[in-house]
Amino acid sequence: MSTSAESTSTITPEAVAVRAAAERAAAAAPGVRAAGAEAIDAALRAAAGLIRERSAELLAANAADVEAGEQAGMAAGLLDRLRLGPDRLADIAGQLEVLADTPEPPLQREVRTLPTGERVFERRVPVGVIGAVFEARPNVTVDVASQVLKARSAAVLRTGSAALRSATALVERVIAPALDANGIPEGAVQLVPTPGHAGADALVGLPGLVPLVVVRGSGDVTRRLSALGAAAGTRVLAHADGGGVLYLDSSAADIDIERLVLAGTDRLGVCNRLNLLLIDRPAYDRLWPVAQRALDERGIEPSLPPHDHALGHEWALDSGAESHVTVAAVDGPVDAAVTAARETSGLAATVCATDEQAATAFIDAYTGTGVFWNATTRLLDGYKLLGLPETGINVDHTPGPRGPVTYPDLSLRQFVVLPPH
């Protein structure tokens, strides 16, 4: 019997399309699991080759998406996420090859021997079908699909309507033929073909078919999907909010301040960019002009106190106002760390300091997913941090994968007990 969430969602055309995609993925999932590491890695390498071979076709599809976005008045930060170019396509292909060449952790590890002699092992087993809801970023289509395949599961992808042409080209002209050429069911990666939020709602409401869904996007939408998934019994790994924090300690060196502000603002439409700048109050008058010069160099306007918005307001999601950074004073490293965790999603924070004691105090007090000493929060990214593409960044304050989520996180834990030797 279907759940109430499933029964309600079946009335929409989007829900019908999502269920059909989920059923096709479920039918393909056993073939993915049976394919083995060699075939999966060969398919990823083949996909990289097809991206290079069919780059003109892929760029044409993306150009149509970008043109439509411009005509619809899409903000510059969102257009930056949407746009592919030769360099970004090359990066996508390169990351596929890196993933294919990455040795997998053992599927099974020995835990202990019981007093009665039985041996206990822990094994990673595939989920089966994993869903993903993500913003209009074509590269994420490949990032998520490749991670799910490496985890031996099938995927159902739902992207923002603005990127649907690009995502369709990547799935139909790259991923599907690469799978088919290596003996893996090409239906293992399904793209929901219909735009609209109803499709996302439906995807988190099918726990019997899609028990795990990775959700990325703007905060309010992602939180709503997380709640819908929880009500339906679907496990949701949510990337709801972002925003990097930079704390300038009294001991911060000018050269480090400038470097970190510039590094944190190289792209404004991404979640791990510099969003909130905290400055040690006793040294504010000395430190702020240094940071201000770097912001001026980037053409970024500071939002100075008193603020008419939340301290952690995420500028990357504020269409048309992305070129802002919030600035506030704090009382030392512990207050900075607590403020960063309280006022933001807890994605990532950096302490800029030459004083090791101050840096350690900040690191020990910060509870977010990533904390950095004299290194930019832009490093909180699966590929930059772990050498692997990511499906998203999970900022949950509960046990489970936190920070960049990569393919080893997309498995189930199973205990196996074997007889004594």
C-alpha positions as CSV (number, residue, x, y, z in Angstrom):
1,M,0.0,0.0,0.0
2,S,1.3,3.5,-0.8
3,T,1.9,6.0,1.9
4,S,-0.4,9.0,2.3
5,A,2.3,11.2,0.8
6,E,2.5,9.0,-2.3
7,S,-1.3,8.8,-2.6
8,T,-1.6,12.6,-2.5
9,S,1.2,13.2,-4.9
10,T,-0.1,10.9,-7.6
11,I,-2.7,13.4,-8.8
12,T,-0.1,15.6,-10.5
13,P,1.5,15.0,-13.9
14,E,4.9,15.7,-12.3
15,A,4.3,13.0,-9.7
16,V,3.4,10.5,-12.5
17,A,6.6,11.3,-14.3
18,V,8.7,11.0,-11.1
19,R,7.2,7.6,-10.2
20,A,7.8,6.3,-13.8
21,A,11.5,7.5,-13.5
22,A,11.8,5.9,-10.1
23,E,10.4,2.6,-11.4
24,R,12.8,2.5,-14.3
25,A,15.7,3.3,-12.0
26,A,14.6,0.5,-9.6
27,A,14.5,-1.9,-12.5
28,A,18.0,-1.0,-13.4
29,A,19.4,-1.0,-9.9
30,P,20.2,-4.8,-9.7
31,G,22.3,-4.4,-12.9
32,V,24.3,-1.6,-11.4
33,R,25.0,-3.6,-8.3
34,A,26.0,-6.6,-10.3
35,A,28.2,-4.7,-12.7
36,G,31.2,-4.4,-10.4
37,A,33.9,-1.8,-9.9
38,E,35.7,-2.4,-13.2
39,A,32.6,-1.8,-15.3
40,I,31.5,1.2,-13.3
41,D,34.9,2.9,-13.5
42,A,35.1,2.1,-17.3
43,A,31.7,3.8,-17.8
44,L,32.9,6.9,-15.9
45,R,36.0,7.1,-18.1
46,A,33.8,6.6,-21.2
47,A,31.5,9.4,-20.0
48,A,34.6,11.7,-19.7
49,G,35.5,10.9,-23.2
50,L,32.0,11.6,-24.5
51,I,32.0,15.0,-22.8
52,R,35.1,15.9,-24.7
53,E,33.9,14.4,-28.0
54,R,30.5,16.0,-27.8
55,S,31.5,19.3,-26.2
56,A,30.0,21.4,-29.0
57,E,26.6,19.7,-28.7
58,L,26.7,20.1,-24.9
59,L,27.7,23.7,-25.0
60,A,24.9,24.5,-27.5
61,A,22.3,23.0,-25.2
62,N,23.7,25.0,-22.3
63,A,23.8,28.2,-24.4
64,A,20.1,27.8,-25.0
65,D,19.5,27.5,-21.2
66,V,21.6,30.6,-20.5
67,E,19.9,32.6,-23.2
68,A,16.5,31.7,-21.8
69,G,17.7,32.5,-18.3
70,E,19.0,36.0,-19.4
71,Q,15.6,36.7,-21.1
72,A,13.8,35.7,-18.0
73,G,15.9,38.2,-15.9
74,M,17.9,35.5,-14.0
75,A,20.4,37.1,-11.6
76,A,24.1,37.2,-12.4
77,G,25.0,34.7,-9.6
78,L,22.5,32.2,-10.8
79,L,23.6,32.6,-14.4
80,D,27.2,31.9,-13.3
81,R,26.0,28.6,-11.8
82,L,24.1,27.7,-14.9
83,R,26.7,28.6,-17.5
84,L,29.1,25.9,-18.9
85,G,32.1,26.8,-20.9
86,P,35.0,24.7,-22.3
87,D,37.0,25.0,-19.1
88,R,34.1,23.8,-16.9
89,L,33.3,21.0,-19.3
90,A,36.9,20.0,-19.1
91,D,36.8,20.1,-15.3
92,I,33.7,17.8,-15.3
93,A,35.4,15.3,-17.5
94,G,38.6,15.4,-15.4
95,Q,36.7,14.8,-12.2
96,L,35.0,11.8,-13.7
97,E,38.4,10.3,-14.5
98,V,39.7,11.1,-11.0
99,L,36.6,9.3,-9.5
100,A,37.2,6.3,-11.8
101,D,40.8,6.1,-10.7
102,T,40.0,6.5,-7.0
103,P,40.5,3.1,-5.2
104,E,37.4,2.2,-3.3
105,P,37.5,1.5,0.4
106,P,37.0,-2.2,1.3
107,L,33.4,-3.2,1.0
108,Q,33.8,-5.2,4.2
109,R,36.0,-4.8,7.3
110,E,36.4,-7.0,10.3
111,V,35.1,-5.5,13.6
112,R,35.8,-8.1,16.2
113,T,35.7,-11.8,17.3
114,L,32.9,-12.6,19.8
115,P,33.8,-14.5,23.0
116,T,32.1,-17.5,21.5
117,G,34.4,-17.4,18.4
118,E,32.0,-15.9,15.8
119,R,33.6,-13.2,13.6
120,V,31.8,-9.9,13.2
121,F,32.2,-7.9,10.0
122,E,30.8,-4.5,8.8
123,R,29.8,-4.3,5.1
124,R,28.7,-1.5,2.9
125,V,25.7,-2.4,0.7
126,P,24.0,-0.3,-2.0
127,V,20.9,1.7,-1.2
128,G,19.3,0.7,-4.5
129,V,17.9,3.9,-5.8
130,I,19.0,7.4,-4.7
131,G,17.2,10.5,-5.6
132,A,18.6,14.1,-5.9
133,V,17.0,17.4,-6.1
134,F,19.3,20.2,-7.1
135,E,19.4,23.8,-8.4
136,A,20.0,24.8,-12.0
137,R,23.7,23.7,-12.1
138,P,24.5,21.4,-15.0
139,N,27.7,20.1,-13.5
140,V,25.8,18.7,-10.5
141,T,24.0,16.4,-12.9
142,V,27.2,14.6,-13.6
143,D,28.6,15.0,-10.0
144,V,25.6,13.3,-8.4
145,A,25.1,10.6,-11.1
146,S,28.7,9.5,-10.9
147,Q,28.8,9.4,-7.1
148,V,25.6,7.3,-7.0
149,L,26.9,4.9,-9.6
150,K,30.2,4.5,-7.8
151,A,28.1,3.6,-4.7
152,R,26.4,0.9,-6.9
153,S,23.0,2.4,-6.9
154,A,20.7,3.9,-9.6
155,A,19.8,7.6,-9.6
156,V,16.7,9.7,-10.1
157,L,17.7,13.3,-10.8
158,R,15.4,16.4,-10.6
159,T,17.1,19.7,-11.6
160,G,15.9,23.3,-11.8
161,S,13.9,23.9,-15.0
162,A,16.5,26.5,-16.1
163,A,19.1,23.8,-16.6
164,L,16.8,21.1,-18.1
165,R,18.2,21.3,-21.6
166,S,21.8,21.0,-20.4
167,A,21.0,18.2,-17.9
168,T,19.1,16.3,-20.6
169,A,22.0,16.5,-23.0
170,L,24.4,15.3,-20.3
171,V,22.2,12.3,-19.4
172,E,21.1,11.3,-22.9
173,R,24.3,12.0,-24.8
174,V,27.0,11.2,-22.2
175,I,25.9,9.1,-19.2
176,A,23.4,6.7,-20.8
177,P,25.6,5.7,-23.8
178,A,28.6,5.3,-21.5
179,L,26.7,3.0,-19.3
180,D,25.3,1.0,-22.2
181,A,28.7,0.6,-23.7
182,N,30.0,-1.0,-20.5
183,G,27.2,-3.5,-19.9
184,I,25.3,-1.4,-17.3
185,P,21.6,-0.6,-17.8
186,E,21.4,2.8,-19.4
187,G,18.2,3.4,-17.3
188,A,20.3,3.5,-14.2
189,V,20.4,7.3,-14.3
190,Q,16.9,8.9,-14.8
191,L,16.3,12.6,-15.2
192,V,12.8,13.8,-14.4
193,P,11.7,15.5,-17.7
194,T,9.1,17.8,-16.3
195,P,9.8,21.2,-14.7
196,G,8.1,22.5,-11.6
197,H,8.4,22.1,-7.8
198,A,5.7,19.3,-7.8
199,G,8.3,16.9,-9.1
200,A,10.6,17.6,-6.2
201,D,7.8,17.1,-3.8
202,A,6.9,13.8,-5.4
203,L,10.5,12.5,-5.3
204,V,10.8,12.9,-1.5
205,G,7.5,11.1,-1.1
206,L,8.4,7.7,-2.6
207,P,10.3,5.9,0.2
208,G,9.4,2.5,-1.1
209,L,11.1,3.3,-4.4
210,V,13.6,6.0,-3.5
211,P,14.5,5.6,0.2
212,L,17.3,8.3,0.1
213,V,17.2,11.7,-1.5
214,V,19.9,14.3,-1.6
215,V,18.4,17.8,-1.6
216,R,20.3,20.9,-2.6
217,G,19.1,24.4,-3.2
218,S,17.7,27.5,-1.5
219,G,17.1,27.3,2.2
220,D,13.3,27.6,2.4
221,V,12.6,25.1,-0.4
222,T,15.1,22.6,0.9
223,R,13.8,22.8,4.5
224,R,10.3,22.2,3.1
225,L,11.4,19.2,1.1
226,S,13.2,17.8,4.2
227,A,10.0,18.1,6.2
228,L,8.0,16.4,3.4
229,G,10.5,13.6,3.2
230,A,10.5,13.1,7.0
231,A,6.7,12.8,7.0
232,A,6.8,10.3,4.2
233,G,9.6,8.2,5.7
234,T,12.3,9.2,3.2
235,R,15.8,9.8,4.4
236,V,16.8,13.3,3.2
237,L,20.4,14.5,3.1
238,A,19.8,18.2,3.0
239,H,22.0,21.1,1.9
240,A,19.7,23.9,2.8
241,D,21.9,26.8,3.6
242,G,25.5,27.9,3.2
243,G,27.6,31.0,3.7
244,G,31.2,31.0,4.8
245,V,32.4,32.9,7.9
246,L,35.8,34.6,8.3
247,Y,36.9,35.8,11.7
248,L,39.8,38.3,11.9
249,D,41.5,37.8,15.2
250,S,43.5,40.7,16.8
251,S,46.7,38.7,15.8
252,A,45.7,38.5,12.1
253,A,48.4,39.6,9.6
254,D,47.5,42.0,6.9
255,I,48.7,39.8,4.1
256,D,46.5,36.9,5.4
257,I,43.5,39.1,5.7
258,E,43.8,40.3,2.1
259,R,44.5,36.8,0.8
260,L,41.5,35.2,2.6
261,V,39.0,37.9,1.7
262,L,40.0,37.7,-2.0
263,A,40.0,33.9,-2.0
264,G,36.6,33.8,-0.3
265,T,35.0,36.1,-2.9
266,D,36.3,34.7,-6.2
267,R,32.7,33.5,-7.0
268,L,29.6,35.0,-5.3
269,G,27.0,32.5,-6.4
270,V,28.3,29.5,-4.4
271,C,27.5,28.4,-0.9
272,N,31.0,28.3,0.6
273,R,31.9,31.9,-0.4
274,L,32.7,34.6,2.2
275,N,29.3,35.7,3.6
276,L,29.9,36.9,7.1
277,L,33.1,38.8,8.2
278,L,33.6,38.9,12.0
279,I,36.3,41.2,13.4
280,D,37.8,41.2,16.9
281,R,36.4,44.3,18.6
282,P,39.7,45.6,20.2
283,A,41.4,45.6,16.8
284,Y,38.5,46.5,14.6
285,D,39.9,49.9,13.6
286,R,43.1,48.4,12.4
287,L,41.7,45.2,10.8
288,W,38.6,46.6,9.0
289,P,40.5,48.9,6.5
290,V,42.6,46.0,5.4
291,A,39.6,43.8,4.7
292,Q,37.7,46.7,3.1
293,R,40.4,47.3,0.6
294,A,40.2,43.7,-0.5
295,L,36.4,43.9,-0.7
296,D,36.7,47.1,-2.8
297,E,39.0,45.3,-5.1
298,R,36.3,42.7,-5.8
299,G,33.6,45.4,-6.1
300,I,31.8,44.1,-3.0
301,E,29.7,46.3,-0.8
302,P,29.9,45.7,3.0
303,S,26.8,45.5,5.0
304,L,27.8,47.3,8.2
305,P,26.1,47.5,11.5
306,P,23.4,48.2,12.4
307,H,22.0,45.6,10.1
308,D,18.4,45.4,8.8
309,H,18.8,41.7,8.1
310,A,19.8,38.6,9.9
311,L,23.5,38.4,10.6
312,G,23.8,35.2,8.6
313,H,21.7,36.4,5.7
314,E,23.0,34.4,2.7
315,W,23.9,36.8,0.0
316,A,24.6,34.0,-2.6
317,L,20.8,33.3,-2.6
318,D,19.8,37.0,-2.7
319,S,19.3,37.5,-6.4
320,G,20.7,40.8,-7.5
321,A,22.4,41.5,-4.2
322,E,25.1,38.8,-4.3
323,S,27.9,41.4,-4.2
324,H,27.6,42.0,-0.4
325,V,29.4,40.7,2.7
326,T,28.0,41.3,6.2
327,V,30.5,42.8,8.7
328,A,30.2,42.6,12.5
329,A,32.3,43.0,15.6
330,V,32.8,40.2,18.2
331,D,34.6,39.8,21.5
332,G,37.4,37.3,20.8
333,P,37.7,33.9,19.2
334,V,35.2,32.0,21.3
335,D,32.5,34.7,20.8
336,A,33.3,34.6,17.1
337,A,33.0,30.8,16.9
338,V,29.7,30.8,18.8
339,T,28.3,33.6,16.7
340,A,29.3,31.9,13.5
341,A,27.6,28.7,14.5
342,R,24.5,30.4,15.9
343,E,23.9,32.9,13.1
344,T,24.7,30.8,10.1
345,S,24.0,27.3,8.8
346,G,27.2,26.0,10.3
347,L,28.7,25.3,6.8
348,A,32.2,26.5,7.4
349,A,34.3,29.1,9.2
350,T,37.8,30.4,9.0
351,V,39.9,31.9,11.8
352,C,42.6,34.3,10.5
353,A,45.3,34.5,13.2
354,T,49.0,34.3,13.9
355,D,48.3,33.4,17.5
356,E,48.0,29.6,17.8
357,Q,46.1,29.9,21.1
358,A,43.5,32.1,19.6
359,A,43.1,29.8,16.6
360,T,42.8,26.7,18.7
361,A,40.1,28.4,20.9
362,F,38.1,29.2,17.8
363,I,38.5,25.7,16.3
364,D,37.5,24.1,19.6
365,A,34.4,26.3,20.0
366,Y,33.1,26.1,16.4
367,T,30.6,23.3,15.8
368,G,30.0,23.6,12.0
369,T,30.9,21.1,9.4
370,G,34.3,22.6,8.5
371,V,36.7,24.9,10.3
372,F,39.9,26.4,8.8
373,W,42.9,28.2,10.1
374,N,44.3,30.7,7.7
375,A,42.6,28.8,4.8
376,T,39.5,29.9,2.8
377,T,36.1,28.3,3.4
378,R,36.0,27.9,-0.4
379,L,37.9,24.7,0.3
380,L,34.8,23.1,1.8
381,D,34.0,21.2,-1.4
382,G,34.2,17.5,-2.0
383,Y,36.6,17.8,-4.9
384,K,38.9,20.4,-3.3
385,L,38.8,18.8,0.2
386,L,38.6,15.1,-0.6
387,G,39.6,14.8,-4.2
388,L,36.2,13.6,-5.2
389,P,33.1,15.2,-6.6
390,E,30.3,15.6,-4.1
391,T,26.6,15.1,-4.1
392,G,26.1,18.0,-1.7
393,I,27.2,19.3,1.7
394,N,25.2,18.1,4.6
395,V,25.0,20.5,7.6
396,D,22.8,18.3,9.8
397,H,23.5,18.5,13.6
398,T,22.7,14.8,13.9
399,P,24.8,11.7,13.5
400,G,25.4,10.7,9.9
401,P,27.5,12.1,7.0
402,R,28.3,15.8,7.5
403,G,30.2,18.2,5.3
404,P,30.8,17.1,1.7
405,V,28.9,13.9,0.9
406,T,30.7,11.6,-1.4
407,Y,30.0,8.0,-2.6
408,P,31.2,6.1,0.5
409,D,28.5,8.0,2.4
410,L,25.8,6.7,0.0
411,S,25.7,3.2,1.3
412,L,24.0,1.2,4.0
413,R,25.8,-0.4,6.9
414,Q,25.2,-4.1,7.3
415,F,26.6,-6.4,10.0
416,V,27.7,-9.9,8.9
417,V,28.4,-12.6,11.5
418,L,30.4,-15.6,10.3
419,P,31.3,-18.9,12.1
420,P,34.6,-19.3,13.9
421,H,37.6,-20.3,11.8
